[in-house]
Amino acid sequence: MPGNREKKKKAPNGKHAVREYIRSASFINLWMFLCASLLLLLFFSAVCTPRKYDLSVGSISHETINATKDVVDEVGTEERRQAAANAVEPTYRFQEGVKEEVLNSLSNWFNQLRTIQQYGVTLAGSDGKRTDSSFTKRTDSSFTDEEIDYAIKLAGDLNLSRYQITTLLKVDTDAFDEMVSTVTIAVNNSLNTTIREGQVTQSIQTILQIVGYKVDVSLTQNILPTVLRSCIRPNMIIDQEATAQARQNAMDAVESVIYLQGQNIIREGDRITRNQLEMLRTLGLLKERTNNFSVYGGSLLVIAISMVVLLLSICLIQKELLTDNRKTMVLLLIVVICVGFAAAAHLVPSVYLIPMTLGPILAGVLLGHMAGVILILPLSLLISGMITGNSSSSNFDVVILFFAQVSGSIFSVAFIHGHPQRVRVLLSGLIAALAGVLSVLTFHLLASSDSQNLVELCAWTAAGGILSGVLAIALQPAFESVFRLATPSKLLEMTNPNQPLMKRLMIEAPGTYHHSIIVANLAEAAAQRIHANPFLARAGAYYHDIGKLKRPAYFKENQMGENPHEKTDPYVSAAILTNHTKDGVLIAQKEHLPPEVQDIIRQHHGVTPVMFFYHKALQMSDGNPVDINEFRYDGPKPQTKEAAIVMLADTIEAAVRSMKDPTPKAIDQFIERLVRGKLEDGQLSDCPLSLKDIDQICEAFSSILKGVYHERIEYPVVQHYATGSAVIQKPATAVPVPEQEPQKEDSIPVSEPAEPETTEEQNHED
């Protein structure tokens, strides 16, 4: 049975596949692209489509319009014809041989059911008369699963439930025979009359009511409905040709609705309906132009091409955007907003005031410079197409603005790359303004056109570029708040020590706070070395251990006295330690931290085991096996470079800080051993780090840690006397360097399987 269930799960199911696709990111992206396209079409229609009609469906007429000649209301007439056709009853014809087929099928059913019923008689140990005490005892209890399963096999191709099988097994022979004879007579009588197509259910209910007075109620309710639904067929079927002809005759008999000459079609103040508009079109009372559909067709083509270009740009440049519906929505919303500003340009004195570079600048700030690059060409096509459809603009303006938008966007995105400060965003608007002015000058010089309004055009263009930067600064916080984006600006704000969570960490878990600061320095340096996101790495490191706020005293770096783990079962201790990632995610969700930071909190330990308590459990197990999986973090393993960097920095910082003699060579060797342990345990198998990246990360960690744990000068002890003299004494022993601090229980490298012999081994747990 389990094997069959697995096969059923694996078997292709069309409905299941459709449901899965509807829930997939691809389907959601498709809908977002379609919705964005519809909004863009509305903007294009508002700008590019002139008024085509004096009247439209749903509008209010401000005057009474009469028919200039007799006119047929085609819409109203067609509605009446359809109503007449729907009122015609179907025509039926008698189907020969149905009665014999139904009775034969009914007989076969009863023969198969009798086999099951007789098996029940055998189980009862009766000769058909179930009156002995053994049968009474048997019917009072349920049949065994093996007996029911065997009865199901006897059913063959009959699809009977276990309850129906049980009912048959309990029926005695007399009751079963009574059912067969009674139902056969009732079905035969019913087929002697007529059972129309579409009325089979009513016929079955009638038969059940007739036989219900004689047949056992359990058979009537549980067995007969299934039998009758499988056997009963209509003997009167619909004659499609005759029915169609009758409906056509009914439609032909309906007279056309005619408005006579002089009759009111629309009265003043009426809301115009579709049939009224069609009559006006037939009469030629609507103002129509020959280029109506060309404008819509051109708008649709521009939008379709731009959307395809956008999709291809995403696939070629940054395909991972399509896996995050949140980021895809941000990208499409930026497109809609930018085209909306372009649509509003017909309300201002010049189209050169359009904030053409707003989209790439805003996308570059919110989603990274590659997202800004992705939007350059699609937005240039959309805005240029809208300007082309605007009758107040010339093709010369289109060329200038297209060139200005492309060049200004490229320069602006390149300028803000790696520098997320808001002042840089504003300056990027100035750069876009400069690129726009140069574009205007370039094309006017090439075309040798009239330069009387050149200064005015340059001023409008510069204003449009500056407006792009200003709007980007204004919209950035809204996008960050609504979509919880991990922008560089947002991440920089999160790393401010005055943030509430950082303050809590500093006060409630000072050891964890100090550890997080050093891990953040390591992670940022490593991310910069391999060209990952240093802002995300630093913010993720700051918040990666916020789950320890729930039970700070259970972590070594926060313990000032007694260690509660000494009196705690190792399984409980391991659960407390491994749960700090879950607790951290819950706190991060409550504080609305970006999902990228939540992923680092969840993944920064991967599925690493807490080896200290695993060894402790082994020592307490008296030789019994201990499952190491009970001491692992829930994971998942790091999925991004930044999460992997934080994992390595977290492990290495805690371990190196516990070294007794952190010489540069020892630090390098220790880092190499710890990273090798993570690799061998497969903790880095799901992240996109290469071996070269790992080497560079180790180098970055080494340079930072060597600076932190450098050798210090041993200062002599100076003994002062009351007379003012002093005696210099050589210290008896060297001061330990660096000063050892309490560490965490959850950080021993997986590659170190040896059992710890002293409690000081706890300092290696990370």
Beta strands, then each sheet from edge to edge (+ up, - down):
strand 1: 65-66
strand 2: 71-72
strand 3: 92-94
strand 4: 236-238
strand 5: 258-259
strand 6: 264-266
strand 7: 717-720
strand 8: 726-729
sheet 1: 1+ 6-
sheet 2: 2+ 5-
sheet 3: 3+ 4-
sheet 4: 7+ 8-
end
